[in-house]
Amino acid sequence: MDNNNIRLTHIAGTFLIQADGAFLNGAGLGDGEDRNVTIPKTFQNGRFQIPYVSAQAWKRWLRNTAVAEAGWPVSDPKAIGWNPRGNVNKIAPQLNPVDFPEDDIFGYMRTQEGQGRRRDSAEIGEEDNEEADDMKTKAVMRASPFAASLLTSLRSTGWRGNDEGFVHLTKYEPTALAEAEIERFLETVGGRQDRKKAASIRLQEFNKELADNVKLALAQSDLQEVRSLLRSNAEALKESGRLEKDVNFIENATSPLPYTTRFYNTHLQAIFCLDFSRLGVFWNVGDRIELEETSARRFLREGKIKNVTDEEPYKTVTESGKLGRIYQMADISNVRRERASVLIRALAVLRGGAKQAQFGTDVSPKVIILAGLSCGNPIFNHLFNDLDGPICKVDMFKEIIKDYSDRIVTPVLVGIRTGYLKNEAEVLGLAGWYKVTKESTTGTSLDGPRHEKGSEGHWIQIMVTTPIDAALRIGDYLQ
């Protein structure tokens, strides 16, 4: 069997990031005893809390890195819808996968109310009113050809650390301090108060004359007068027997502000799969379209795309255009190769993450494994473990190569950073050619590595290099 005759449709891979003393994706403040601690995102795995970075977060790092590395035009998200209260409830990028490669790779969505209904002629331009199908309301959606998992910790225990710190102050804002003193006064005097209302309104409801005098003192930034007014009122309440406690004003307005950030010491792994065959191809079928027809007609006139609805295999799928239209970028082979190559190269030099000024983590992969496939399975899954340091599960890796040998179209590229993996020598020893033999009685066997490819049979090549070189080489095999 010769894999050169198999069409490459996907690029699957996995990678590993060294996250020592890192905080790359936050979950806000903790609960209970951790309510004053900024914590990273974690999920529950049995009795363990596992830190992770969301796929949305690290895909945004990748998106930004690719744009910066290639100089692509930026498809910034913008507000396109608002709820009755005036808050944004819909956002979308450019919705232009032709001119904006990141839209092509990462997808987009713009939903429409009344999807599938027929529009009035007044709702559309004269140019749009060419075919009956254009009269329907359609959502513009493109599912991302780039699928990705969470970036999860190899370690389930021993990853946690707390960064304790203080912000030391020498100045304070007088108005803010005065408002805090009013709040302390109201908490001391108690009574029925609507805590949702501002302190100034609650003070007005408590004692209008006091509130007016305090307002005047605030206007003059006279903090001592504000305190004097509040103290006099409190003393009068105590003398009348209506108040038992004293009002304690803030003694040290510039006391150090403590903060705690929980970080992790671990290694983070993720898998990904790029649907190479979908790059540069846009399906306008049914009530969901990937390319607005108005834009499609313009791109057709400009020669940027072509209508491939009447070409196989699309002709059969669309019933000769009855179900919709399918467009394809001009010079599709070069477009796919360029966009996929940029994406993988960007992954090798990935940058981003939260709190970089505080923790400064290099998120470029220290290990990356990838290959071109004729299927959409993200096959390189859970290939790493941590045994007092990261290791690659070599036996599992060989098993995957053996099982998917008839679907692996390119060499399997293994990029490792020297000195990172504990079993580095074992991984380096994987390099070479492997003969795959399938027998009905004994199953599939993998024989190798050999320095050269044999003349007969089915062979798979494993190339071991650096992470960046592995990412560069995959582009040589994209067709």
N, C-alpha and C positions, 0 to 999 in steps of 0.2 A: 504493500500500500504506500502510495506517495502522497504526503500531505501537501505538496505543492499544488495539487489539483483541487484541494478543499478551499472554499471561499472563506476568507476572514470576515466575521460579522461583529465580533466583540473583542474588547481588550479587558482582561480580568487581572486583578492584582491585589496585593496586600502590602502594608508597610508598618514600620515600627518607629516610634518617636521616643527619644530619651527625655523624660520629663522629671529631671531632678530639681527639687525645690521650685515647683511650678504651680501656677494657678491660671489655667487657660480658659476656663468657662465657668462663670459664677452662677450661683442659685439664690443670691440674696443673703438674708440673715437667717441664722438657724433658729430652732424652736427650743423652748424650755431653757435649760442651762446655757444653751448656745445662742440665745436670742440677741446677744451683742457681738456675735462672731460672724464675719463674712465667710461663707462656705462655698466650696466648689460643687458642681453638679455631681450627684451620686445616685446609684440605683441599688435596690435591695437584691442580694443574691443569697438566699438562705438566711443565715445569721450575719452575713457580711455586708458592709456598705462599700460599693465599688465606685471609684471616681471615673468620670467619663467626660468627653467633649461631645456635644450634640453634632449630628451630621450636618445640620443647618449651619452651625458655627464654622466647622472646619472646611465645609464646601465654600463658605464665604471667603475664608482665607485663600483657598485655591483659586476662586474666581478673581479676587483682587490681585493675586500673584500673577495669574495668567495675563490679565489685562496690562499689568505693569511690565511684565517681561516681553510681551509681543507688541506693546503699543496699540492694542486694540481700542476702538472707541468705547467709551464707558456707557453701559445701559443702566443709568441710575434709576432706582425705583421712584415713582412719583405718586402722589395722591390722586385718585380718580373717582372717589366716592365718599360721601359724608352722611352720617345718620341725622335724624331730626334734631339732635342736640348739638349738631355742628362738629362732631368728632369724626375723624377719618375712619372709615370702615372698609375701604378698598384701596389697594395699591397695585401698581403694575410697572414693569420696566418698559422699554421701548416697544415690545411686541414685534420686533423686527429681526428675525433670525438671519436675514440675508446680509444686512449691513453690520449687524452686531453679533459676532461669533459667540459671545457669552449667552445670548438669548437662545441660540441654536443648541448649545451644549447643556445649559442648566434649566431651560424651559421657562414657562410663565403661565399666568392665568388671568383672564378678565371675564368674569361671569356677567351674564346679561339677564335682567328680569324679563319674564315672558319668553324664555328660550323656546324656540320652535314655532312661535306664533308668526303670522304674516304681518309685515309692516305696511303702514300707509305710505303712499307715494311721497307724502310730504316729509317723511322721516328719513328718506334717502335722497342722495343727489341724482341728477339726471344720468350721470355716467354709470352709477351703480345699477340702474334699472335696465340691465341687459338681459337677464335671464330670470325666470320665475323663482328659481331657488334663492336668488339674491334678495328676494322680498322677505325672507324669513329672518327672525331675530336669532343670532347665533352667538354662543360663547366662544371667545378666542382662548384656546388652551393648548399648551404644548407640554406634555409630560417630559421630564428631564431624561435625555438619553444617558446621563451619568448617574448611576445608582451608587449609594454609599451607605456604609454602616456607621454606627457610633464609633468613636475613637475611645476604646475602653482600656482600663488598667489591667496589666498582667497580674498585679498583686492585689490580693483580697485583704491582706492584713499588713501592718507595718508600713503603710504608705503615708500615714497622717502626721502632719506637723503643724504647729501653731506659731505664727509670727506675731509676737506681742510688741506693741509700739505705743508711743505717745506723740501727740501734736502739742508742742510747747508754744504758749501764747504770751504776747506782751500787750495786746490791744483788745478792745472790745467795742461792739457797736452799741452806743447808749440807748437808742430807741428800742433795739431788740432786748436789751437788758431790762428796760422799764416795762416792756410788755411781759417779760418773764416774771417780774415782781408782781404785776397785776394778777397774773395767773396764780401765783403762790398765795396771794391775798384771798382770791376767790375760793381756792381749795381749802383755806383755813376757816373762813367764815361759813363755808358749806351752804346749806339750804338747797332748795330745789333749783337746779340749773340745767339748762339744755346745753350739754357739752358740745353739740354740733355747731353752736353759735360761737362767733369770735368773742374773745375775752372782753373787748371794749363794749360790745353789745350787752354781754352779761353783766358788766359793771354798771351800765346805764340802767338795766332792769333792777339791779340791786339797790342803787342809790344814785339818782339822777344828778343831784348837786355834787356829789363826790366825783362822779364820772366827768362832769363838765370841768371841774377844777383840774382833774388829772389830765384831761385833754389839752387844757391850756398850758399846763406844765410840760407836756410832751411836745407841744408846738414850739416851746422855747428850749427844748432839749435839756430841761432841768431835772436830771435824775433824782437829785436830793430832795427836790420839792415833791416829786411823785412819791417817794418813800415816806416823806413827812406826812403827806395827806393820808396815805394808806395806814400808817402807824397810828395817827391821831384817831382815825375812824375805828380802828381795831381796839384801841384803849377805851374809847367811849363805849363800845359794845361790851367790853369786859366789865366796866364799872356798872353797866346796867344789868349785868348778869346774863346777857345773851350770848356771850362768847367765853369759853373756858381756856382756850389755847392762845399762845402768843404767835404772832406772824414772824416767821424767821426769814429775814431777807438774805440774799446771796452775799456771802462775805468775800469770796475770792472769785471775781469775775473772769480771771485769766488762769484758772486752774488747768493743768495739763489734761488734754482730751485723750483717754485711752482708746485703742482700737486693736482688734485681733483679726487676723486673716488666717484661715485654715488652708494650707497648701498640701501638695502631695509629692512624694518621692517614689516614682514608679516608671514604667515604660508603657506606652499607649499603642494599641494595635487597632487597625481598621482594615476593612476590605472594600473594594470598589469594582464596578463593572461598567465599562463604557460601551453603549450600543453603537458601534462604529457605522453600521449600515444605515442608521437613522440620521446621521449628520448630513445636513444639506438637502434633506427630503421632507416635504411638508404636506400633510394629509388634510384636505378639506372635505371630509366625508361625514355625512349626518349633520346633527345639530351642534357639533363641536368642530371648530376649524382651527388650524394652526397658523394660517396666514390669511389676513384680511383680504377679501377679493379685490377691493379697491387698490390695495398695495400690490397684490399679485399682478394685476393688469399693468400697473406702472413698471414693475420689475420685468415683466415680459417685454414691454416696449423698449426698456433699457438694455435688454439682452442679459440680465443678471440671472434669470431663471428660465426654465422651459417647462411646458405642460407635457407630462409623461403619462397622462391618464390612459392613452390608447396604446401604451407599450406594456409588454409583459414584464413582471407578473401583475402590474397594477390594473391592466385592462380586465383581467378576470375578477380581481377583488372588487373593483368598482362597477362591474357589469357594464363595461364600455362607457363609463361616465354617468350612468343612471343614479348611482349612489353618491357621487361627488367627484371632485377633481384632486389630482395629485401633482405637485410641482417639485422640481428638482433644480438645484443650483447648476448653472453652467460650469463646465470644467469640474464636474463633481469629484473626480478622483483626486485632483490637486487640493480642492477645498477640504475634503475629508482628511487627507493626509496632513495638511497644514494645521488644521484645527485640533486634531487628535494629538499630533506631535507637540504642539505648544502646551496642551493641557498636561501631558505626562511630564514634559520637561519642567513645567511649573510645579508639579507635585514634588519633584526631586529637590527643588529649592524653596519649598513651602515656607511662608512666613505669616505671622499673625498671632492672635491669642490675647486674652485679657491680661491686665496688670503687668504689661511688659516692662514698664518703668520701674516696677517694684521687684519683679522676679526675673525678668530678662531671659526667657527660655528660647532656645533654638529649636524650632519645630520642624526643621527639615529632616526627612527620614534618615535614620541610620541604617535601616535595612529596607529594601524594596524588592518585591518579587512580582513579575508580570509576564504575560504571554498573550498572543493573539489566538482567539478561539473561533470555532465555527458554531458556538452555542452561547447562550446567555447566562450560564451558571457561574457565579462568583466562586470558583473552585478552591482558591487559596485561603481557606477559612481556618482560623484558630491554629496557625502554624507555629506560634511562639508560646513559650512558657518562661517562668522566672524561678530559677533555682539558685538563689544568691547571685543572680545576674541573668540576663536574657539568653535564652537558647532557642535555636530553630529545631523543630521536631522533624529531623531528617527522614526517619522511617515513614512518618505520615506524608511528608512531601513526596517521597518516591512512590508511595501508594497512589497518591493523587495523579502523578504523572502517568503511572501505569494504567489506571482506570480511565483516564481521559485522553489517552495517547491518540486515539482516532479523531479527537476533536481539537487537538493542539496544532495550530497552523504554523506558528513561528517557533524559533528557539525559546526556551524558558530562560528568562533573564533574571539573574539573582545579583542584586547590588548590595554590598555590605561595606560598612565603614570599619577599617582596620582597628582591631583591639576592642570592638564593641561586644560581639557575641562570645559567650563562654566557650561554645563549641565551634569556634571559627575554623579550626583546622579541618573538622569534619565537613563543614559547609564548603570550604575551598576544594575539598576532595570530590565534590559532586560534579565538577566541570568535566565535560566530555560528551561523547556520543553514546546513546543507549539503544540497543536493539530490542524492539518489542515483539514478542512472539505470543500468538494466541493459539492455544490448543483446546480442543473440545473436552479433553479428559483432565488436563492439569490446570486449565485456566490461562490467564495472561502472565507472562514473565517479563522481567526487565533485566537485561544483561548489559553491564557496563560499569564504569565509564571506559570508553576507548578514545584514543587520540584522534582517530579518523573514522569517518562514516563508511560502513561497509557497502558493498556493491549490490547486495540483495536484501530484501525484507524492509520492514518499516522501522525508521530510526527517529529518535527524538534527541535534540541537542540541548544541553544545559550549559549556559555561559555564566561564569561567576566574575563579577567586576565590581566597580564602585556604584553607589546609588545614582549619581548623576550620569555616569557613562551608560548604565543600564537604561535610563530614561531616554538618552539620546539614541541609543541603538534601536529601540523599538520602532522608531520612525522609518528605518531602512526596510522594514518588512511590511509596511502598510501599503495596500494596493486599493 
